[in-house]
Structure formats: structure tokens, C-alpha cells
Amino acid sequence: MKKIVWLMIAAAMILAGCGTEAQPEKNENQQAVEEQKSDFPVTLTDAIGEKVVIDKKPEKIISLIPSNTEVVYALESGDAIVGVTDFDNYPEEAASKEKIGGMEINIEKMISLKPDLVLAHESTADTVKAGLQQLKDAGIDVVVVNDAQSFDKVYESIQMIGKSIGETEKAGKLVDSMKASFAELKKQAEAIKPEQQKSVFVEVSPAPEIYTAGKNTFINEMLELIGAKNAAGDMDGWAKVDPEAMVERNPDVVVTTYGYYTEKPIEQVLARQGWNNVKAVKDQQVYDVHSDLVTRSGPRLAEGAEELAKAIYPDVFK
């Protein structure tokens, strides 16, 4: 009898061993998913000082500003986006997403889309404060991303979004890629001697309400990076400009950033009353660069810096 029992135990052990060996190994995708799941819950402090705990990887995301949307797509998570603003135009797929409003957002529609996460923005956080609270009350995680005005702050935005959506590693790689691109531009700019540096006026909105990028903006940082002098470098932030004052500064180059949205920006500057003696106008050194590349605090800023560089110093940056 004992012999039979031992034989049964031995057989069971053998079957158990075979069963273990027969289990399929996890493929790389399964392992990646499990590792990603282990990143959650995550806790972060957003741009308005709110502590946000995200329990699991968001499957449905709403973005309240185009720069956030571009970052999510750059982190290869665009499929998770279910809602964007009327202003979202890049990448092309973003334009086909459900629209949740423009200057005013439709909170009821947002809730109906059943998002796990809403990526808001510091620049509009006060304006939509009540709406964001409604979303939180509905059990939706809300992360307010910082209003980045420098390269370093843009990197912080990317890393915050990366952490929020479970793509920390990809966010790090994206930041490293941007830094490498900027470093390459800076290296090329070393060929520009101090006496060759050009004074540049960057016009981010047309007359009659002319605005420019002063210090403490990433456009100013771009100009410094590529060896140019900001004609409005003593102004702070996105500043309104007195046209007559800019005539006195007599910039070598004028760069407009609104051609994507306004017709014939270069012609507008060249024909501007009282500007005929401005060096940039006399020498026909007026150019337009893509607005979204140089004014949107997202992953394409490096492309924007390169476009700006090629416009100002075509012989150096090729």
C-alpha cells in the first residue's frame, strides 16, 4: 500500500514538473506591459502645487492645450487621447480627435468622454479652475502642466507628462534627443564671430497689436543659442511693442512667426509705414518661420530653433 502511495506522489511531482516546463515564456510585450503597470500608482506634484495620485496607466486622455497633445504623441501614446481643443493641429491625427472647446472648454462633454486623465495647463488653470474641480469631483485625475518659458522648463513639462501616462523612459529619451539637437546647433553657431552677430526682432503677432519675445522666453534662448542678438532682449516675456521704438533699434533681421495663420506676413512688414529705413527692411532681411515650431512649448522646439537659425544665418546653418 505504501508503495502505491509513493508511486502516486512521484507521478504527481513529475506531472507538476512537466506543467511548469510547459508554461510559455512571457514575450517581450507582456513583460513590458507588466513592468509599465508596476510604475503605478504614481504620485506627482503638478504646476499649481496639487498632489496628484494616478492609480493606473491612463487609457483615455484629454489634453487642454496643443503642446500637451504634441508631447503625448511624441511619447507614442496618441491613441489614448480622446479629446483635444479646437486649436490642436499636430500631428495630423490630433485634428480628428473629439473637440472639447477652444477658449472655453465644455466640461459636460469632457466628462461624457470618460477620461482617466486630463492634462491641463498652468497658463489657463485659473480661468478654468471651477471646471477642473468639476472634473476632479467626477473622479477624473487632473494634472496641470507647467507653463514653460525656457528649455529646462519644457523638459520638466515632458517629464511630468511622461510620468503621468506611464512613459517615463520615453520622456527621458525625448528630452535627451532635444538636448542633442540644441547642442549640435550651438556647435555650428561657434562659427559666427561676435562682430558677425545679427540683431533680430522676432514679431509674434502683427500690427496693430505687435508683440515680441523678450528675455525669459524660449525664443530668446533660441536666439542666444544660434549666435544672434535679440533686439527686444531688454523686454520681459511676451511683450507689446511700440513700432517707433523698434525703428530706433534698427534690427538687422525681422522674423515673423504668424505666417501659418496670417496671409503675407513678410509683405506686411516690408510695407509698414515708417519702417522703410529699418536695416532689415532696406536689406530685405524679413523672414517668416512656422509659428507652432517656435512658440509652442513642445517637442518640436528643436526644429523651430533650426528653422530660425537657417533664416537668420543661411550660410552657417545648412
MARLODO-258987 format. One line per 2 residues: number of its first residue (from 1); their letters; for each residue x, y, z of C-alpha. Coordinates in pm, 1 decimal. Example, Ala and Ser with C-alpha at 12.3 -4.5 7.8 and 13.67 -1.06 7.14 Angstrom:
// MARLODO-258987
1	as	1230.0:-450.0:780.0 ~ 1367.0:-106.0:714.0
This chain:
// MARLODO-258987
1	mk	0.0:0.0:0.0 ~ 280.7:237.9:92.7
3	ki	448.1:156.9:-236.6 ~ 132.9:260.7:-427.5
5	vw	107.8:588.5:-232.3 ~ 470.2:675.1:-303.6
7	lm	420.5:595.0:-671.7 ~ 120.6:828.9:-681.9
9	ia	319.0:1108.5:-513.1 ~ 609.3:1059.2:-752.6
11	aa	375.1:1070.9:-1050.6 ~ 215.8:1391.8:-922.7
13	mi	557.9:1553.9:-878.0 ~ 656.5:1457.5:-1232.0
15	la	331.9:1599.4:-1372.1 ~ 380.5:1916.8:-1174.0
17	gc	732.4:1949.5:-1311.8 ~ 609.8:1894.6:-1663.3
19	gt	336.8:2151.1:-1609.8 ~ 591.6:2409.8:-1504.2
21	ea	805.8:2344.5:-1808.5 ~ 505.8:2355.2:-2035.7
23	qp	413.5:2711.9:-1933.3 ~ 500.5:2951.1:-2216.7
25	ek	764.4:3214.1:-2150.4 ~ 644.1:3573.4:-2136.6
27	ne	714.9:3756.5:-2457.8 ~ 876.8:4099.5:-2457.2
29	nq	544.9:4282.5:-2498.3 ~ 391.1:4107.4:-2198.0
31	qa	696.0:4185.4:-1988.2 ~ 689.0:4548.5:-2098.0
33	ve	321.5:4579.2:-2004.7 ~ 380.5:4425.4:-1662.0
35	eq	680.1:4649.6:-1597.9 ~ 476.0:4952.2:-1701.7
37	ks	191.1:4851.3:-1473.6 ~ 437.9:4830.9:-1188.0
39	df	508.4:5203.9:-1233.8 ~ 164.0:5275.9:-1092.6
41	pv	35.0:5415.7:-872.9 ~ 243.0:5729.4:-929.9
43	tl	237.8:6044.3:-719.9 ~ 340.4:6383.6:-851.8
45	td	302.1:6749.9:-767.0 ~ 172.5:6949.4:-1061.2
47	ai	234.3:7310.6:-1166.3 ~ -15.3:7459.7:-920.0
49	ge	119.8:7260.2:-627.1 ~ -154.7:6997.8:-626.9
51	kv	-53.6:6646.0:-522.9 ~ -193.1:6401.8:-779.2
53	vi	-203.7:6024.4:-733.0 ~ -264.8:5824.9:-1051.9
55	dk	-357.1:5466.4:-967.6 ~ -314.7:5305.9:-1309.5
57	kp	-190.5:5379.9:-1658.5 ~ -443.5:5614.2:-1823.6
59	ek	-629.4:5458.8:-2114.6 ~ -827.4:5772.4:-2205.6
61	ii	-664.9:6116.6:-2201.2 ~ -796.5:6465.8:-2271.5
63	sl	-546.8:6742.3:-2348.7 ~ -634.9:7107.5:-2290.5
65	ip	-351.4:7265.4:-2489.5 ~ -173.1:7174.1:-2815.4
67	sn	171.5:7147.1:-2655.7 ~ 48.5:6875.7:-2418.0
69	te	-103.0:6691.1:-2711.8 ~ 222.5:6702.5:-2906.9
71	vv	411.6:6561.1:-2609.7 ~ 168.5:6271.8:-2567.1
73	ya	202.9:6184.6:-2934.9 ~ 580.8:6216.0:-2918.3
75	le	570.4:5963.1:-2634.1 ~ 383.0:5727.4:-2868.1
77	sg	59.7:5743.1:-2667.3 ~ -158.2:5938.5:-2908.9
79	da	-407.2:5653.0:-2938.8 ~ -507.0:5715.5:-2576.9
81	iv	-616.4:6073.1:-2649.3 ~ -995.0:6101.9:-2671.9
83	gv	-1034.3:6479.5:-2664.3 ~ -842.5:6793.3:-2765.8
85	td	-905.3:7165.7:-2810.2 ~ -1010.8:7340.6:-3129.0
87	fd	-652.1:7461.5:-3169.1 ~ -483.8:7121.7:-3181.8
89	ny	-341.1:7068.9:-3529.5 ~ -36.7:6845.1:-3487.5
91	pe	17.7:6570.3:-3560.2 ~ -248.0:6536.9:-3829.0
93	ea	-433.1:6266.4:-3634.0 ~ -485.4:6507.3:-3343.7
95	as	-711.4:6725.3:-3556.9 ~ -956.3:6435.7:-3597.0
97	ke	-997.0:6380.7:-3222.2 ~ -1314.4:6485.3:-3041.1
99	ki	-1315.3:6860.5:-2976.3 ~ -1388.2:6983.5:-2625.4
101	gg	-1379.0:7359.0:-2693.8 ~ -1143.5:7647.1:-2761.4
103	me	-1104.4:7946.5:-2533.1 ~ -1390.2:7799.0:-2331.4
105	in	-1399.0:7426.5:-2261.8 ~ -1708.2:7207.5:-2243.4
107	ie	-1685.4:7030.4:-1907.8 ~ -2000.5:6823.0:-1963.5
109	km	-1865.0:6690.5:-2292.0 ~ -1530.8:6612.6:-2130.2
111	is	-1698.9:6409.7:-1857.0 ~ -1906.0:6225.8:-2118.6
113	lk	-1584.1:6108.3:-2286.3 ~ -1499.6:5927.2:-1959.9
115	pd	-1128.4:6016.7:-1946.9 ~ -893.5:5868.4:-1689.2
117	lv	-666.0:6172.2:-1709.0 ~ -697.6:6537.0:-1811.0
119	la	-376.0:6721.3:-1893.8 ~ -448.5:7087.7:-1819.1
121	he	-205.9:7381.3:-1839.5 ~ -80.5:7640.8:-1594.1
123	st	-146.9:7929.3:-1833.7 ~ -524.4:7868.0:-1818.8
125	ad	-556.7:7696.9:-1480.4 ~ -712.6:7998.9:-1307.9
127	tv	-957.2:8061.0:-1592.3 ~ -1091.4:7704.9:-1583.2
129	ka	-1043.6:7645.6:-1211.4 ~ -1410.8:7567.9:-1144.1
131	gl	-1426.1:7334.9:-1441.7 ~ -1116.1:7144.6:-1332.9
133	qq	-1272.3:7099.6:-989.4 ~ -1582.0:6950.4:-1153.9
135	lk	-1360.3:6700.2:-1329.5 ~ -1189.9:6608.7:-1003.3
137	da	-1527.1:6573.4:-831.3 ~ -1624.2:6332.7:-1109.2
139	gi	-1331.1:6112.4:-1013.5 ~ -1105.9:6215.0:-1303.7
141	dv	-734.1:6270.8:-1245.2 ~ -624.8:6622.3:-1344.7
143	vv	-260.5:6721.3:-1391.4 ~ -178.3:7088.3:-1453.6
145	vn	136.5:7103.1:-1665.4 ~ 375.9:7395.8:-1611.1
147	da	378.4:7698.0:-1841.8 ~ 731.1:7650.2:-1975.0
149	qs	926.2:7959.3:-2080.6 ~ 1271.5:7801.6:-2112.4
151	fd	1424.1:7483.2:-2248.5 ~ 1468.1:7342.3:-1897.9
153	kv	1104.5:7408.4:-1814.1 ~ 996.6:7241.1:-2138.3
155	ye	1196.3:6936.0:-2032.1 ~ 1010.9:6943.3:-1699.3
157	si	677.2:6952.2:-1884.9 ~ 771.7:6649.9:-2091.7
159	qm	889.1:6457.1:-1787.6 ~ 573.2:6544.2:-1592.5
161	ig	352.0:6422.0:-1875.8 ~ 569.4:6113.9:-1920.1
163	ks	529.5:6023.1:-1554.2 ~ 154.2:6087.9:-1566.8
165	ig	95.9:5848.6:-1855.7 ~ 348.3:5580.6:-1762.3
167	et	611.0:5671.9:-2022.0 ~ 892.9:5799.3:-1802.9
169	ek	1165.0:5626.0:-2000.9 ~ 1040.0:5756.5:-2335.4
171	ag	1015.1:6106.2:-2187.1 ~ 1377.9:6086.1:-2080.5
173	kl	1484.5:5977.3:-2428.7 ~ 1283.2:6258.1:-2587.8
175	vd	1449.4:6516.6:-2363.1 ~ 1792.6:6371.8:-2442.3
177	sm	1715.3:6392.5:-2815.0 ~ 1613.4:6757.9:-2786.7
179	ka	1926.9:6840.4:-2587.8 ~ 2142.2:6673.0:-2852.3
181	sf	1975.9:6876.3:-3128.6 ~ 2029.1:7201.8:-2940.6
183	ae	2391.9:7107.0:-2871.7 ~ 2450.1:7049.0:-3242.8
185	lk	2306.9:7391.1:-3328.9 ~ 2521.4:7554.1:-3062.5
187	kq	2829.0:7384.6:-3206.3 ~ 2750.1:7517.7:-3553.9
189	ae	2697.0:7866.7:-3409.5 ~ 3058.2:7871.8:-3291.3
191	ai	3149.0:7966.9:-3649.7 ~ 2978.1:8305.3:-3601.5
193	kp	3222.7:8567.4:-3475.4 ~ 3099.7:8833.7:-3227.4
195	eq	3120.6:9106.9:-3490.2 ~ 2908.4:8894.9:-3725.0
197	qk	2620.7:8852.1:-3481.2 ~ 2294.3:8989.9:-3613.4
199	sv	2033.6:9186.5:-3422.3 ~ 1697.6:9013.3:-3466.2
201	fv	1345.5:9134.3:-3396.8 ~ 1103.2:8843.1:-3360.1
203	ev	744.1:8951.1:-3421.5 ~ 497.1:8700.6:-3277.3
205	sp	180.3:8895.3:-3366.0 ~ 119.8:9152.8:-3641.8
207	ap	18.1:9518.9:-3635.9 ~ -166.4:9691.6:-3488.0
209	ei	-102.8:9484.0:-3172.1 ~ 263.4:9391.2:-3225.4
211	yt	410.5:9152.7:-2969.2 ~ 761.4:9014.8:-2943.4
213	ag	959.5:8763.9:-2738.4 ~ 1181.7:8929.5:-2479.6
215	kn	1403.7:8777.0:-2213.9 ~ 1269.8:8482.0:-2014.1
217	tf	1121.9:8317.6:-2323.7 ~ 1248.2:8017.3:-2513.0
219	in	1265.2:8225.6:-2833.5 ~ 1521.5:8448.5:-2663.4
221	em	1705.3:8132.9:-2558.4 ~ 1697.2:8011.0:-2918.6
223	le	1846.9:8337.7:-3045.6 ~ 2129.4:8320.0:-2791.3
225	li	2189.4:7954.9:-2882.0 ~ 2234.6:8028.2:-3253.3
227	ga	2455.2:8333.4:-3205.1 ~ 2201.0:8612.1:-3261.0
229	kn	2113.9:8917.6:-3050.9 ~ 1753.4:8975.1:-2951.6
231	aa	1655.0:9330.9:-3046.2 ~ 1397.1:9311.3:-2766.6
233	gd	1626.6:9138.1:-2520.3 ~ 1573.3:9404.4:-2253.7
235	md	1197.4:9346.6:-2252.9 ~ 1045.9:9078.6:-2032.9
237	gw	840.5:8784.7:-2154.7 ~ 592.8:8821.6:-2438.2
239	ak	590.8:9199.3:-2463.4 ~ 382.9:9451.1:-2656.2
241	vd	599.2:9665.5:-2884.3 ~ 589.7:10030.2:-2979.3
243	pe	664.0:10023.1:-3357.2 ~ 852.2:10353.6:-3339.7
245	am	1075.6:10223.4:-3062.2 ~ 1166.1:9921.9:-3273.5
247	ve	1255.6:10150.6:-3564.3 ~ 1509.0:10318.2:-3336.1
249	rn	1660.4:9978.4:-3251.0 ~ 1710.7:9920.5:-3622.7
251	pd	1737.5:9537.4:-3627.0 ~ 1939.9:9357.0:-3895.4
253	vv	1670.7:9092.1:-3936.2 ~ 1297.0:9073.0:-3871.0
255	vt	1141.5:8731.0:-3821.4 ~ 765.0:8688.6:-3812.5
257	ty	605.0:8380.6:-3659.8 ~ 244.8:8409.7:-3775.0
259	gy	255.5:8322.1:-4145.6 ~ 82.2:7991.8:-4079.6
261	yt	-221.4:8184.1:-3954.8 ~ -198.7:8519.3:-4138.9
263	ek	-152.7:8592.9:-4508.0 ~ 161.3:8762.1:-4641.7
265	pi	340.1:8846.7:-4314.7 ~ 664.4:8943.9:-4487.8
267	eq	482.5:9184.3:-4719.8 ~ 310.4:9339.5:-4416.6
269	vl	644.3:9420.2:-4253.4 ~ 808.7:9546.5:-4572.5
271	ar	515.3:9781.5:-4637.1 ~ 481.8:9901.6:-4276.0
273	qg	463.3:10278.6:-4252.8 ~ 776.6:10436.6:-4107.3
275	wn	985.1:10118.8:-4133.4 ~ 1141.6:10188.4:-4472.9
277	nv	1470.2:10295.4:-4309.8 ~ 1495.4:9992.6:-4081.1
279	ka	1801.9:9793.9:-4189.0 ~ 1611.5:9463.4:-4210.0
281	vk	1353.4:9620.8:-4439.0 ~ 1607.5:9805.3:-4656.8
283	dq	1812.8:9487.1:-4698.3 ~ 1504.4:9265.8:-4748.0
285	qv	1604.4:9059.3:-4445.6 ~ 1249.2:8974.6:-4335.2
287	yd	1155.5:8608.3:-4293.8 ~ 869.2:8402.5:-4163.8
289	vh	907.6:8082.2:-3961.7 ~ 640.7:7833.5:-3860.9
291	sd	464.4:7968.5:-3553.5 ~ 398.4:7633.8:-3386.9
293	lv	764.8:7534.4:-3406.7 ~ 895.7:7839.2:-3221.9
295	tr	609.2:7944.6:-2994.7 ~ 468.8:7609.0:-2879.5
297	sg	647.5:7467.1:-2575.4 ~ 666.8:7112.2:-2702.9
299	pr	899.3:6852.8:-2853.8 ~ 935.6:7038.8:-3187.5
301	la	1121.1:7336.1:-3036.6 ~ 1449.9:7196.4:-3163.0
303	eg	1307.7:7201.3:-3516.1 ~ 1197.2:7558.4:-3455.3
305	ae	1543.3:7664.6:-3344.2 ~ 1690.2:7511.9:-3658.1
307	el	1438.8:7689.0:-3883.4 ~ 1514.6:8016.8:-3706.2
309	ak	1887.9:7959.5:-3748.2 ~ 1858.7:7887.7:-4120.8
311	ai	1652.5:8202.2:-4173.7 ~ 1897.7:8430.9:-3992.2
313	yp	2228.7:8266.8:-4090.4 ~ 2165.0:8066.9:-4410.0
315	dv	2538.5:8043.8:-4482.1 ~ 2615.1:7887.6:-4143.8
317	fk	2322.0:7655.8:-4085.7 ~ 2259.6:7440.9:-4391.6
